[in-house]
């Protein structure tokens, strides 16, 4: 039974210019981030335009009805039989299409031979790296789908659960969001223990369906240890050599090449996201390896003990993914002496510089956080985000409370 849905306005509103266009709309993101529900949002939008229900065909390859389809030939048979006698434009929705071999040719043939508007979802970043990209050069639109933002989290609590959003309840709900993240499937669960169990279940489905099965991994124990290491070192510079030495200290031996492949697989499944280092003085990406953040920070709380020792890194994680949602290209900023600005954000040629700190315990802490921002010579905006309500704005650096940041439309 489908959970009650909220309308994900940021995605639906941004799509309106592309409905009925020749572009294939491709929604990619981590498993269970709400891509299927978003398809239903779009279907509702299309129905509101007067499109007849029979002209909308939704095929989920995770449903029992279509689980037998594993080749493009079988898919073609189903699609052409469903569209043969329809009049007018047909709206085709394919959920988790990467499970069908040769699906790229089918999608391209529907675009050419059927008067159609096509939408597909997938849980792998390489979905468009092969034949479809060649077949559809300039004819597809990629949309990254993330777990619920805090604003969507509040929208769900208000519209679905009927909660009144006062200042106090928003503060309480932020604590829940901070601990468990925004994976849509856990929002209706009552106890913290159930939420942890649900996140572990989602983690296992990503690990086994999108990594182990897809990439034919045999040493599952090594992979699991690697993933836990990556989760526990969220927001820290990645080093396969350090991980190799850590495993070696536990009498586990492997190659750096294997660990780099595991890292690549987790990236492709959207479980983690890489933030590269950026040289502030020369305005160019650095060759050193960057930091990694979780696509949903809730996995940290569910899978790692002593979670609260990493509160600043979790806060960084929340800010990082929110900036991705808002369309920024993000890097870590480095001065020549290796002091850092947490996030260098660029959009349309304009920059914002952001530092994230859980709490400012003293004037010394405040100065330590803003000094890397003050050393930047250009006139773009510099921002400090913390959990505190007191305004710590200083010397042109704007201070924002994390809840205000997450509830606002812009940084």
Residue pairs with C-beta under 8 A, 6 or more apart in sequence:
2 37
2 40
3 37
3 184
3 185
3 188
4 160
5 37
5 40
5 41
6 152
6 155
6 156
6 159
6 160
7 41
7 44
8 34
8 37
8 38
8 41
8 152
10 149
10 325
11 38
11 41
11 143
11 145
12 38
12 41
12 42
12 45
14 143
15 25
15 42
15 45
15 143
16 45
18 25
18 141
19 45
19 46
19 49
19 117
20 89
20 117
21 117
22 111
22 139
23 139
23 140
23 141
24 107
24 111
24 118
24 119
24 120
24 136
24 139
24 140
24 141
25 118
25 119
25 120
25 140
25 141
25 143
26 120
26 121
26 122
26 127
26 128
26 140
26 141
26 142
26 143
27 35
27 38
27 39
27 119
27 120
27 121
27 122
27 143
27 145
28 35
28 121
28 122
28 123
28 124
28 125
28 127
28 128
28 142
28 143
28 144
28 145
28 270
29 35
29 121
29 123
29 144
29 145
29 146
29 270
29 295
30 123
30 146
30 147
30 206
30 269
30 270
30 271
30 295
30 296
31 123
31 202
31 205
31 206
31 209
31 210
31 269
31 270
32 183
32 184
32 185
32 202
32 205
33 145
33 146
33 147
33 183
33 184
33 270
33 295
33 296
34 145
34 147
34 148
34 184
35 95
35 96
35 121
35 123
35 145
36 60
36 95
36 121
37 184
38 121
38 145
39 58
39 93
39 95
39 119
39 121
42 93
42 119
43 56
43 58
43 91
43 93
46 56
46 91
46 117
47 53
47 56
51 89
51 91
52 88
54 86
55 86
55 88
55 89
55 90
55 91
56 90
56 91
56 93
57 79
57 82
57 83
57 90
57 91
57 92
57 93
58 93
58 95
59 66
59 69
59 75
59 78
59 79
59 92
59 93
59 94
59 95
60 66
60 95
60 96
61 67
61 69
61 94
61 95
61 96
61 97
61 99
61 100
62 95
62 96
62 99
66 78
68 74
69 75
69 78
69 100
70 99
70 100
70 101
71 100
71 101
71 102
72 100
72 101
72 102
72 103
72 105
72 106
73 102
74 100
75 100
75 103
75 106
76 106
76 109
79 92
79 106
79 110
79 114
83 90
83 114
83 116
88 115
89 115
89 116
89 117
90 114
90 115
90 116
90 117
91 116
91 117
91 119
92 110
92 114
92 116
92 117
92 118
92 119
93 119
93 120
94 103
94 107
94 118
94 119
94 120
94 121
95 120
95 121
96 121
96 122
96 123
97 103
97 107
97 120
97 121
97 122
97 127
98 122
98 123
98 124
98 127
100 106
103 132
104 130
104 131
104 132
104 135
105 131
105 135
107 118
107 120
107 132
107 135
107 136
108 132
108 135
108 136
110 116
110 118
111 118
111 136
111 139
121 145
123 206
123 210
123 269
123 270
124 210
124 214
124 268
124 269
124 270
125 267
125 268
125 269
125 270
126 268
128 140
128 142
132 140
133 140
144 324
146 182
146 295
146 321
146 324
146 325
147 181
147 182
147 183
147 184
147 295
147 296
147 298
147 321
148 156
148 182
148 183
148 184
148 187
149 182
149 322
149 325
149 406
150 174
150 177
150 182
150 318
150 322
150 403
150 406
150 407
151 406
151 407
152 182
153 173
153 177
153 182
153 187
154 165
154 170
154 173
154 407
156 184
156 187
157 163
157 165
157 173
157 187
158 164
158 165
160 187
160 188
161 188
163 169
163 173
170 403
170 407
171 403
174 402
174 403
174 406
178 297
178 314
178 315
178 318
179 192
179 298
179 301
180 186
180 192
180 195
180 196
180 199
180 298
180 301
180 302
181 199
181 296
181 297
181 298
181 299
181 301
182 296
182 298
183 198
183 199
183 202
183 296
183 298
185 198
185 202
186 194
186 195
186 198
186 199
186 202
186 298
189 195
189 198
195 298
195 302
196 301
196 302
199 298
199 299
199 301
199 302
199 303
200 302
200 303
202 299
203 299
203 302
203 303
206 269
206 271
207 223
207 224
207 227
210 268
210 269
210 271
211 217
211 223
211 265
211 266
211 269
211 271
212 220
212 223
214 265
214 269
215 261
215 265
217 223
217 265
219 254
222 247
222 252
222 254
222 258
223 262
225 247
225 250
225 252
226 243
226 247
226 259
226 262
226 263
227 262
227 266
227 271
228 303
228 304
229 243
229 246
229 247
230 238
230 263
230 266
230 272
230 292
231 294
231 299
231 300
231 303
231 304
232 300
232 304
232 310
233 292
234 292
234 293
234 294
234 297
234 300
234 310
234 313
234 314
234 316
234 317
235 291
235 292
235 293
235 310
235 313
235 316
235 317
236 291
236 313
237 288
237 289
237 290
237 291
238 263
238 274
238 289
238 290
238 291
238 292
239 289
240 256
240 259
240 260
240 263
241 256
243 259
244 254
244 255
244 256
244 259
247 253
247 254
263 272
263 292
266 272
267 273
267 274
270 295
271 294
271 295
271 299
272 292
272 293
272 294
272 295
273 292
273 293
273 294
273 295
273 320
273 321
273 324
274 290
274 291
274 292
275 290
275 291
275 292
275 293
275 320
275 330
275 331
275 332
275 343
276 285
276 286
276 290
276 331
276 332
277 285
277 286
277 288
277 289
277 290
277 291
277 331
277 332
277 334
278 284
278 285
278 286
278 331
278 332
278 333
278 334
278 344
279 285
279 286
279 334
280 333
280 334
280 335
280 341
280 344
280 376
281 335
281 336
285 331
286 334
290 331
290 332
291 332
293 316
293 317
293 320
293 321
294 300
294 317
295 321
296 321
297 314
297 317
297 318
297 321
300 307
300 310
300 314
300 317
301 307
301 314
304 310
307 314
311 358
312 356
312 357
312 358
315 356
315 357
315 358
315 385
315 387
315 402
316 342
316 356
318 402
318 406
319 342
319 343
319 354
319 356
319 385
319 402
319 405
320 330
320 343
322 405
322 406
323 330
323 343
323 345
323 354
323 411
324 330
326 347
326 410
326 411
327 347
328 345
328 346
328 347
328 352
329 345
329 346
329 347
330 343
330 344
330 345
330 346
331 343
331 344
331 346
332 340
332 341
332 342
332 343
332 344
333 340
333 341
333 342
333 343
333 344
333 353
333 372
333 376
334 340
334 341
335 341
335 372
335 375
339 371
339 372
339 375
340 372
341 353
341 354
341 355
341 372
341 373
341 376
342 354
342 355
342 356
343 353
343 354
343 356
344 351
344 353
345 351
345 352
345 353
345 354
345 411
350 380
351 378
351 380
351 381
352 380
352 381
352 382
352 383
352 411
353 373
353 376
353 380
353 381
353 382
353 383
354 382
354 383
354 384
354 385
354 411
355 369
355 370
355 372
355 373
355 382
355 383
355 384
355 385
356 384
356 385
356 386
357 365
357 369
357 384
357 385
357 386
358 386
358 387
359 365
359 386
359 387
359 388
360 366
360 369
360 386
360 388
360 392
366 392
366 394
369 384
370 382
370 384
370 394
370 395
370 397
373 382
373 384
373 397
374 382
374 395
374 396
374 397
376 382
381 398
381 411
382 396
382 397
382 398
383 397
383 398
383 399
383 400
383 411
384 392
384 393
384 397
384 398
384 399
384 400
385 399
385 400
385 401
385 402
385 405
386 392
386 399
386 401
386 402
387 401
387 402
388 401
389 401
391 399
392 399
393 399
400 408
400 411
405 411
